[in-house]
Amino acid sequence: MALILVLVVLLVALLIPLTAVILDSQVGRAIAARLEGSREPSGALGNRVALLEGEVERLGKTLDRLDEETAFLHRLLEEKPAPEGLLPPGERS
């Protein structure tokens, strides 16, 4: 009887890290995503999620536009020829 109890305790002790490894793997994450995906937001929460998704998309487009403008200005500054002097020559009296 004591031997069976020791074997059960040993089996449970070995299953704990095995379960942690499986749950942290891609399979475990896929199962968790499927379980969470079955719950759709409804009502006011669904509307808020849709509004936030739209806002995130708008901010992403704005960020892309600013990135393009920055790259353009950077190219413009790099291509500008260096002036001979900082100030035009003055008149001598």
Backbone as XML, in Angstrom:
<?xml version="1.0"?>
<chain id="A" units="angstrom">
  <residue number="1" name="MET">
    <atom name="N" x="0.825" y="-1.196" z="0.000"/>
    <atom name="CA" x="0.000" y="0.000" z="0.000"/>
    <atom name="C" x="0.867" y="1.256" z="0.000"/>
  </residue>
  <residue number="2" name="ALA">
    <atom name="N" x="1.930" y="1.246" z="0.791"/>
    <atom name="CA" x="2.831" y="2.396" z="0.866"/>
    <atom name="C" x="3.545" y="2.601" z="-0.462"/>
  </residue>
  <residue number="3" name="LEU">
    <atom name="N" x="3.855" y="1.519" z="-1.148"/>
    <atom name="CA" x="4.530" y="1.607" z="-2.432"/>
    <atom name="C" x="3.631" y="2.275" z="-3.476"/>
  </residue>
  <residue number="4" name="ILE">
    <atom name="N" x="2.352" y="1.957" z="-3.453"/>
    <atom name="CA" x="1.401" y="2.563" z="-4.387"/>
    <atom name="C" x="1.267" y="4.058" z="-4.099"/>
  </residue>
  <residue number="5" name="LEU">
    <atom name="N" x="1.231" y="4.423" z="-2.843"/>
    <atom name="CA" x="1.132" y="5.833" z="-2.469"/>
    <atom name="C" x="2.371" y="6.606" z="-2.937"/>
  </residue>
  <residue number="6" name="VAL">
    <atom name="N" x="3.542" y="6.022" z="-2.779"/>
    <atom name="CA" x="4.784" y="6.660" z="-3.218"/>
    <atom name="C" x="4.781" y="6.818" z="-4.736"/>
  </residue>
  <residue number="7" name="LEU">
    <atom name="N" x="4.316" y="5.808" z="-5.450"/>
    <atom name="CA" x="4.254" y="5.879" z="-6.908"/>
    <atom name="C" x="3.278" y="6.955" z="-7.379"/>
  </residue>
  <residue number="8" name="VAL">
    <atom name="N" x="2.141" y="7.079" z="-6.706"/>
    <atom name="CA" x="1.161" y="8.102" z="-7.072"/>
    <atom name="C" x="1.734" y="9.496" z="-6.822"/>
  </residue>
  <residue number="9" name="VAL">
    <atom name="N" x="2.384" y="9.685" z="-5.687"/>
    <atom name="CA" x="2.990" y="10.975" z="-5.364"/>
    <atom name="C" x="4.089" y="11.296" z="-6.367"/>
  </residue>
  <residue number="10" name="LEU">
    <atom name="N" x="4.907" y="10.309" z="-6.725"/>
    <atom name="CA" x="5.961" y="10.506" z="-7.706"/>
    <atom name="C" x="5.388" y="10.842" z="-9.081"/>
  </residue>
  <residue number="11" name="LEU">
    <atom name="N" x="4.329" y="10.170" z="-9.473"/>
    <atom name="CA" x="3.683" y="10.434" z="-10.753"/>
    <atom name="C" x="3.132" y="11.861" z="-10.797"/>
  </residue>
  <residue number="12" name="VAL">
    <atom name="N" x="2.472" y="12.279" z="-9.730"/>
    <atom name="CA" x="1.933" y="13.648" z="-9.672"/>
    <atom name="C" x="3.066" y="14.664" z="-9.694"/>
  </residue>
  <residue number="13" name="ALA">
    <atom name="N" x="4.157" y="14.382" z="-8.987"/>
    <atom name="CA" x="5.302" y="15.297" z="-8.961"/>
    <atom name="C" x="5.931" y="15.419" z="-10.345"/>
  </residue>
  <residue number="14" name="LEU">
    <atom name="N" x="5.931" y="14.360" z="-11.120"/>
    <atom name="CA" x="6.496" y="14.415" z="-12.461"/>
    <atom name="C" x="5.542" y="15.046" z="-13.466"/>
  </residue>
  <residue number="15" name="LEU">
    <atom name="N" x="4.249" y="14.961" z="-13.217"/>
    <atom name="CA" x="3.280" y="15.533" z="-14.136"/>
    <atom name="C" x="3.202" y="17.052" z="-14.039"/>
  </residue>
  <residue number="16" name="ILE">
    <atom name="N" x="3.558" y="17.619" z="-12.911"/>
    <atom name="CA" x="3.476" y="19.072" z="-12.743"/>
    <atom name="C" x="4.402" y="19.795" z="-13.720"/>
  </residue>
  <residue number="17" name="PRO">
    <atom name="N" x="5.700" y="19.483" z="-13.788"/>
    <atom name="CA" x="6.539" y="20.188" z="-14.772"/>
    <atom name="C" x="6.181" y="19.833" z="-16.217"/>
  </residue>
  <residue number="18" name="LEU">
    <atom name="N" x="5.746" y="18.601" z="-16.440"/>
    <atom name="CA" x="5.333" y="18.212" z="-17.784"/>
    <atom name="C" x="4.131" y="19.033" z="-18.235"/>
  </residue>
  <residue number="19" name="THR">
    <atom name="N" x="3.183" y="19.239" z="-17.355"/>
    <atom name="CA" x="2.011" y="20.061" z="-17.670"/>
    <atom name="C" x="2.423" y="21.505" z="-17.943"/>
  </residue>
  <residue number="20" name="ALA">
    <atom name="N" x="3.351" y="22.024" z="-17.151"/>
    <atom name="CA" x="3.821" y="23.406" z="-17.364"/>
    <atom name="C" x="4.490" y="23.549" z="-18.724"/>
  </residue>
  <residue number="21" name="VAL">
    <atom name="N" x="5.282" y="22.571" z="-19.124"/>
    <atom name="CA" x="5.955" y="22.627" z="-20.426"/>
    <atom name="C" x="4.936" y="22.567" z="-21.550"/>
  </residue>
  <residue number="22" name="ILE">
    <atom name="N" x="3.950" y="21.725" z="-21.439"/>
    <atom name="CA" x="2.928" y="21.598" z="-22.481"/>
    <atom name="C" x="2.103" y="22.873" z="-22.590"/>
  </residue>
  <residue number="23" name="LEU">
    <atom name="N" x="1.713" y="23.451" z="-21.453"/>
    <atom name="CA" x="0.902" y="24.665" z="-21.486"/>
    <atom name="C" x="1.683" y="25.861" z="-22.011"/>
  </residue>
  <residue number="24" name="ASP">
    <atom name="N" x="2.999" y="25.863" z="-21.841"/>
    <atom name="CA" x="3.819" y="26.973" z="-22.321"/>
    <atom name="C" x="4.254" y="26.782" z="-23.773"/>
  </residue>
  <residue number="25" name="SER">
    <atom name="N" x="3.921" y="25.662" z="-24.370"/>
    <atom name="CA" x="4.302" y="25.401" z="-25.756"/>
    <atom name="C" x="3.316" y="26.055" z="-26.718"/>
  </residue>
  <residue number="26" name="GLN">
    <atom name="N" x="3.590" y="25.932" z="-28.011"/>
    <atom name="CA" x="2.707" y="26.500" z="-29.021"/>
    <atom name="C" x="1.354" y="25.804" z="-29.016"/>
  </residue>
  <residue number="27" name="VAL">
    <atom name="N" x="1.355" y="24.534" z="-28.696"/>
    <atom name="CA" x="0.084" y="23.799" z="-28.633"/>
    <atom name="C" x="-0.785" y="24.354" z="-27.511"/>
  </residue>
  <residue number="28" name="GLY">
    <atom name="N" x="-0.184" y="24.576" z="-26.356"/>
    <atom name="CA" x="-0.932" y="25.128" z="-25.231"/>
    <atom name="C" x="-1.460" y="26.522" z="-25.529"/>
  </residue>
  <residue number="29" name="ARG">
    <atom name="N" x="-0.641" y="27.329" z="-26.198"/>
    <atom name="CA" x="-1.088" y="28.678" z="-26.552"/>
    <atom name="C" x="-2.214" y="28.636" z="-27.579"/>
  </residue>
  <residue number="30" name="ALA">
    <atom name="N" x="-2.143" y="27.687" z="-28.516"/>
    <atom name="CA" x="-3.206" y="27.559" z="-29.516"/>
    <atom name="C" x="-4.519" y="27.141" z="-28.854"/>
  </residue>
  <residue number="31" name="ILE">
    <atom name="N" x="-4.432" y="26.230" z="-27.901"/>
    <atom name="CA" x="-5.640" y="25.812" z="-27.182"/>
    <atom name="C" x="-6.227" y="26.983" z="-26.398"/>
  </residue>
  <residue number="32" name="ALA">
    <atom name="N" x="-5.360" y="27.755" z="-25.742"/>
    <atom name="CA" x="-5.833" y="28.915" z="-24.975"/>
    <atom name="C" x="-6.463" y="29.955" z="-25.890"/>
  </residue>
  <residue number="33" name="ALA">
    <atom name="N" x="-5.866" y="30.176" z="-27.050"/>
    <atom name="CA" x="-6.429" y="31.152" z="-27.990"/>
    <atom name="C" x="-7.783" y="30.694" z="-28.494"/>
  </residue>
  <residue number="34" name="ARG">
    <atom name="N" x="-7.929" y="29.400" z="-28.750"/>
    <atom name="CA" x="-9.211" y="28.874" z="-29.208"/>
    <atom name="C" x="-10.278" y="29.009" z="-28.117"/>
  </residue>
  <residue number="35" name="LEU">
    <atom name="N" x="-9.892" y="28.738" z="-26.878"/>
    <atom name="CA" x="-10.851" y="28.868" z="-25.775"/>
    <atom name="C" x="-11.260" y="30.323" z="-25.577"/>
  </residue>
  <residue number="36" name="GLU">
    <atom name="N" x="-10.304" y="31.248" z="-25.675"/>
    <atom name="CA" x="-10.630" y="32.664" z="-25.506"/>
    <atom name="C" x="-11.389" y="33.213" z="-26.703"/>
  </residue>
  <residue number="37" name="GLY">
    <atom name="N" x="-11.142" y="32.679" z="-27.880"/>
    <atom name="CA" x="-11.803" y="33.155" z="-29.086"/>
    <atom name="C" x="-13.277" y="32.809" z="-29.132"/>
  </residue>
  <residue number="38" name="SER">
    <atom name="N" x="-13.683" y="31.831" z="-28.358"/>
    <atom name="CA" x="-15.091" y="31.440" z="-28.376"/>
    <atom name="C" x="-15.974" y="32.464" z="-27.675"/>
  </residue>
  <residue number="39" name="ARG">
    <atom name="N" x="-15.373" y="33.296" z="-26.846"/>
    <atom name="CA" x="-16.147" y="34.326" z="-26.146"/>
    <atom name="C" x="-16.101" y="35.620" z="-26.941"/>
  </residue>
  <residue number="40" name="GLU">
    <atom name="N" x="-17.162" y="35.984" z="-27.566"/>
    <atom name="CA" x="-17.257" y="37.220" z="-28.338"/>
    <atom name="C" x="-17.766" y="38.341" z="-27.433"/>
  </residue>
  <residue number="41" name="PRO">
    <atom name="N" x="-17.150" y="39.529" z="-27.520"/>
    <atom name="CA" x="-17.686" y="40.646" z="-26.740"/>
    <atom name="C" x="-19.054" y="41.046" z="-27.279"/>
  </residue>
  <residue number="42" name="SER">
    <atom name="N" x="-19.945" y="41.364" z="-26.382"/>
    <atom name="CA" x="-21.297" y="41.705" z="-26.803"/>
    <atom name="C" x="-21.717" y="43.039" z="-26.204"/>
  </residue>
  <residue number="43" name="GLY">
    <atom name="N" x="-22.683" y="43.649" z="-26.844"/>
    <atom name="CA" x="-23.273" y="44.882" z="-26.322"/>
    <atom name="C" x="-22.301" y="46.036" z="-26.326"/>
  </residue>
  <residue number="44" name="ALA">
    <atom name="N" x="-22.272" y="46.768" z="-25.222"/>
    <atom name="CA" x="-21.448" y="47.967" z="-25.103"/>
    <atom name="C" x="-19.971" y="47.624" z="-25.185"/>
  </residue>
  <residue number="45" name="LEU">
    <atom name="N" x="-19.602" y="46.481" z="-24.641"/>
    <atom name="CA" x="-18.199" y="46.080" z="-24.684"/>
    <atom name="C" x="-17.761" y="45.835" z="-26.124"/>
  </residue>
  <residue number="46" name="GLY">
    <atom name="N" x="-18.613" y="45.206" z="-26.907"/>
    <atom name="CA" x="-18.298" y="44.972" z="-28.317"/>
    <atom name="C" x="-18.140" y="46.271" z="-29.088"/>
  </residue>
  <residue number="47" name="ASN">
    <atom name="N" x="-18.991" y="47.248" z="-28.782"/>
    <atom name="CA" x="-18.888" y="48.555" z="-29.435"/>
    <atom name="C" x="-17.585" y="49.260" z="-29.069"/>
  </residue>
  <residue number="48" name="ARG">
    <atom name="N" x="-17.211" y="49.162" z="-27.786"/>
    <atom name="CA" x="-15.960" y="49.791" z="-27.350"/>
    <atom name="C" x="-14.763" y="49.135" z="-28.018"/>
  </residue>
  <residue number="49" name="VAL">
    <atom name="N" x="-14.798" y="47.821" z="-28.131"/>
    <atom name="CA" x="-13.694" y="47.111" z="-28.786"/>
    <atom name="C" x="-13.599" y="47.534" z="-30.248"/>
  </residue>
  <residue number="50" name="ALA">
    <atom name="N" x="-14.726" y="47.642" z="-30.922"/>
    <atom name="CA" x="-14.723" y="48.065" z="-32.330"/>
    <atom name="C" x="-14.180" y="49.484" z="-32.468"/>
  </residue>
  <residue number="51" name="LEU">
    <atom name="N" x="-14.574" y="50.383" z="-31.571"/>
    <atom name="CA" x="-14.067" y="51.755" z="-31.614"/>
    <atom name="C" x="-12.570" y="51.791" z="-31.367"/>
  </residue>
  <residue number="52" name="LEU">
    <atom name="N" x="-12.105" y="51.011" z="-30.400"/>
    <atom name="CA" x="-10.672" y="50.982" z="-30.114"/>
    <atom name="C" x="-9.880" y="50.392" z="-31.273"/>
  </residue>
  <residue number="53" name="GLU">
    <atom name="N" x="-10.415" y="49.386" z="-31.925"/>
    <atom name="CA" x="-9.737" y="48.813" z="-33.086"/>
    <atom name="C" x="-9.631" y="49.844" z="-34.209"/>
  </residue>
  <residue number="54" name="GLY">
    <atom name="N" x="-10.688" y="50.610" z="-34.424"/>
    <atom name="CA" x="-10.659" y="51.662" z="-35.429"/>
    <atom name="C" x="-9.642" y="52.739" z="-35.091"/>
  </residue>
  <residue number="55" name="GLU">
    <atom name="N" x="-9.576" y="53.103" z="-33.827"/>
    <atom name="CA" x="-8.621" y="54.122" z="-33.391"/>
    <atom name="C" x="-7.189" y="53.623" z="-33.552"/>
  </residue>
  <residue number="56" name="VAL">
    <atom name="N" x="-6.946" y="52.372" z="-33.231"/>
    <atom name="CA" x="-5.605" y="51.809" z="-33.402"/>
    <atom name="C" x="-5.218" y="51.799" z="-34.879"/>
  </residue>
  <residue number="57" name="GLU">
    <atom name="N" x="-6.156" y="51.470" z="-35.746"/>
    <atom name="CA" x="-5.879" y="51.476" z="-37.184"/>
    <atom name="C" x="-5.565" y="52.890" z="-37.670"/>
  </residue>
  <residue number="58" name="ARG">
    <atom name="N" x="-6.335" y="53.882" z="-37.202"/>
    <atom name="CA" x="-6.094" y="55.272" z="-37.588"/>
    <atom name="C" x="-4.728" y="55.741" z="-37.107"/>
  </residue>
  <residue number="59" name="LEU">
    <atom name="N" x="-4.376" y="55.393" z="-35.871"/>
    <atom name="CA" x="-3.074" y="55.793" z="-35.338"/>
    <atom name="C" x="-1.936" y="55.118" z="-36.100"/>
  </residue>
  <residue number="60" name="GLY">
    <atom name="N" x="-2.140" y="53.879" z="-36.520"/>
    <atom name="CA" x="-1.130" y="53.189" z="-37.316"/>
    <atom name="C" x="-0.898" y="53.876" z="-38.648"/>
  </residue>
  <residue number="61" name="LYS">
    <atom name="N" x="-1.983" y="54.306" z="-39.298"/>
    <atom name="CA" x="-1.846" y="55.024" z="-40.570"/>
    <atom name="C" x="-1.142" y="56.361" z="-40.370"/>
  </residue>
  <residue number="62" name="THR">
    <atom name="N" x="-1.483" y="57.064" z="-39.286"/>
    <atom name="CA" x="-0.830" y="58.338" z="-38.989"/>
    <atom name="C" x="0.657" y="58.126" z="-38.738"/>
  </residue>
  <residue number="63" name="LEU">
    <atom name="N" x="0.997" y="57.076" z="-38.038"/>
    <atom name="CA" x="2.397" y="56.771" z="-37.765"/>
    <atom name="C" x="3.143" y="56.459" z="-39.059"/>
  </residue>
  <residue number="64" name="ASP">
    <atom name="N" x="2.520" y="55.712" z="-39.953"/>
    <atom name="CA" x="3.145" y="55.417" z="-41.245"/>
    <atom name="C" x="3.376" y="56.704" z="-42.040"/>
  </residue>
  <residue number="65" name="ARG">
    <atom name="N" x="2.382" y="57.603" z="-42.032"/>
    <atom name="CA" x="2.516" y="58.865" z="-42.756"/>
    <atom name="C" x="3.649" y="59.698" z="-42.173"/>
  </residue>
  <residue number="66" name="LEU">
    <atom name="N" x="3.736" y="59.764" z="-40.842"/>
    <atom name="CA" x="4.805" y="60.534" z="-40.208"/>
    <atom name="C" x="6.168" y="59.914" z="-40.501"/>
  </residue>
  <residue number="67" name="ASP">
    <atom name="N" x="6.222" y="58.605" z="-40.568"/>
    <atom name="CA" x="7.472" y="57.921" z="-40.890"/>
    <atom name="C" x="7.925" y="58.264" z="-42.306"/>
  </residue>
  <residue number="68" name="GLU">
    <atom name="N" x="6.977" y="58.292" z="-43.247"/>
    <atom name="CA" x="7.307" y="58.667" z="-44.626"/>
    <atom name="C" x="7.774" y="60.122" z="-44.703"/>
  </residue>
  <residue number="69" name="GLU">
    <atom name="N" x="7.104" y="61.016" z="-43.980"/>
    <atom name="CA" x="7.505" y="62.422" z="-43.985"/>
    <atom name="C" x="8.894" y="62.597" z="-43.388"/>
  </residue>
  <residue number="70" name="THR">
    <atom name="N" x="9.185" y="61.894" z="-42.337"/>
    <atom name="CA" x="10.504" y="61.972" z="-41.709"/>
    <atom name="C" x="11.580" y="61.459" z="-42.651"/>
  </residue>
  <residue number="71" name="ALA">
    <atom name="N" x="11.299" y="60.352" z="-43.328"/>
    <atom name="CA" x="12.277" y="59.815" z="-44.279"/>
    <atom name="C" x="12.500" y="60.806" z="-45.422"/>
  </residue>
  <residue number="72" name="PHE">
    <atom name="N" x="11.447" y="61.448" z="-45.901"/>
    <atom name="CA" x="11.576" y="62.435" z="-46.972"/>
    <atom name="C" x="12.442" y="63.608" z="-46.519"/>
  </residue>
  <residue number="73" name="LEU">
    <atom name="N" x="12.161" y="64.135" z="-45.332"/>
    <atom name="CA" x="12.944" y="65.265" z="-44.828"/>
    <atom name="C" x="14.396" y="64.866" z="-44.603"/>
  </residue>
  <residue number="74" name="HIS">
    <atom name="N" x="14.618" y="63.670" z="-44.142"/>
    <atom name="CA" x="15.978" y="63.186" z="-43.918"/>
    <atom name="C" x="16.736" y="63.118" z="-45.251"/>
  </residue>
  <residue number="75" name="ARG">
    <atom name="N" x="16.088" y="62.568" z="-46.284"/>
    <atom name="CA" x="16.715" y="62.510" z="-47.607"/>
    <atom name="C" x="16.983" y="63.924" z="-48.141"/>
  </residue>
  <residue number="76" name="LEU">
    <atom name="N" x="16.036" y="64.815" z="-47.923"/>
    <atom name="CA" x="16.172" y="66.192" z="-48.406"/>
    <atom name="C" x="17.370" y="66.874" z="-47.751"/>
  </residue>
  <residue number="77" name="LEU">
    <atom name="N" x="17.532" y="66.666" z="-46.458"/>
    <atom name="CA" x="18.658" y="67.287" z="-45.751"/>
    <atom name="C" x="19.987" y="66.663" z="-46.145"/>
  </residue>
  <residue number="78" name="GLU">
    <atom name="N" x="20.003" y="65.386" z="-46.445"/>
    <atom name="CA" x="21.246" y="64.735" z="-46.848"/>
    <atom name="C" x="21.668" y="65.165" z="-48.248"/>
  </residue>
  <residue number="79" name="GLU">
    <atom name="N" x="20.728" y="65.405" z="-49.141"/>
    <atom name="CA" x="21.042" y="65.748" z="-50.516"/>
    <atom name="C" x="21.354" y="67.226" z="-50.701"/>
  </residue>
  <residue number="80" name="LYS">
    <atom name="N" x="21.061" y="68.053" z="-49.745"/>
    <atom name="CA" x="21.279" y="69.499" z="-49.864"/>
    <atom name="C" x="22.780" y="69.773" z="-49.915"/>
  </residue>
  <residue number="81" name="PRO">
    <atom name="N" x="23.257" y="70.516" z="-50.930"/>
    <atom name="CA" x="24.688" y="70.805" z="-51.013"/>
    <atom name="C" x="25.119" y="71.734" z="-49.874"/>
  </residue>
  <residue number="82" name="ALA">
    <atom name="N" x="26.306" y="71.495" z="-49.394"/>
    <atom name="CA" x="26.816" y="72.313" z="-48.287"/>
    <atom name="C" x="27.210" y="73.687" z="-48.821"/>
  </residue>
  <residue number="83" name="PRO">
    <atom name="N" x="26.784" y="74.755" z="-48.159"/>
    <atom name="CA" x="27.147" y="76.104" z="-48.630"/>
    <atom name="C" x="28.626" y="76.379" z="-48.375"/>
  </residue>
  <residue number="84" name="GLU">
    <atom name="N" x="29.193" y="77.280" z="-49.192"/>
    <atom name="CA" x="30.614" y="77.628" z="-49.049"/>
    <atom name="C" x="30.854" y="78.334" z="-47.713"/>
  </residue>
  <residue number="85" name="GLY">
    <atom name="N" x="29.997" y="79.270" z="-47.395"/>
    <atom name="CA" x="30.114" y="79.985" z="-46.132"/>
    <atom name="C" x="28.744" y="80.095" z="-45.504"/>
  </residue>
  <residue number="86" name="LEU">
    <atom name="N" x="28.723" y="80.335" z="-44.230"/>
    <atom name="CA" x="27.437" y="80.438" z="-43.562"/>
    <atom name="C" x="26.727" y="81.737" z="-43.900"/>
  </residue>
  <residue number="87" name="LEU">
    <atom name="N" x="27.487" y="82.813" z="-44.071"/>
    <atom name="CA" x="26.894" y="84.106" z="-44.376"/>
    <atom name="C" x="27.435" y="84.621" z="-45.707"/>
  </residue>
  <residue number="88" name="PRO">
    <atom name="N" x="26.622" y="85.372" z="-46.433"/>
    <atom name="CA" x="27.156" y="85.943" z="-47.672"/>
    <atom name="C" x="28.244" y="86.963" z="-47.344"/>
  </residue>
  <residue number="89" name="PRO">
    <atom name="N" x="29.169" y="87.175" z="-48.275"/>
    <atom name="CA" x="30.235" y="88.144" z="-47.969"/>
    <atom name="C" x="29.668" y="89.555" z="-47.815"/>
  </residue>
  <residue number="90" name="GLY">
    <atom name="N" x="30.172" y="90.271" z="-46.871"/>
    <atom name="CA" x="29.709" y="91.629" z="-46.604"/>
    <atom name="C" x="30.438" y="92.661" z="-47.476"/>
  </residue>
  <residue number="91" name="GLU">
    <atom name="N" x="29.980" y="93.900" z="-47.442"/>
    <atom name="CA" x="30.616" y="94.974" z="-48.217"/>
    <atom name="C" x="31.772" y="95.529" z="-47.424"/>
  </residue>
  <residue number="92" name="ARG">
    <atom name="N" x="32.853" y="95.846" z="-48.145"/>
    <atom name="CA" x="34.020" y="96.471" z="-47.491"/>
    <atom name="C" x="33.938" y="97.990" z="-47.662"/>
  </residue>
  <residue number="93" name="SER">
    <atom name="N" x="34.209" y="98.692" z="-46.607"/>
    <atom name="CA" x="34.137" y="100.147" z="-46.682"/>
    <atom name="C" x="35.463" y="100.756" z="-47.042"/>
  </residue>
</chain>
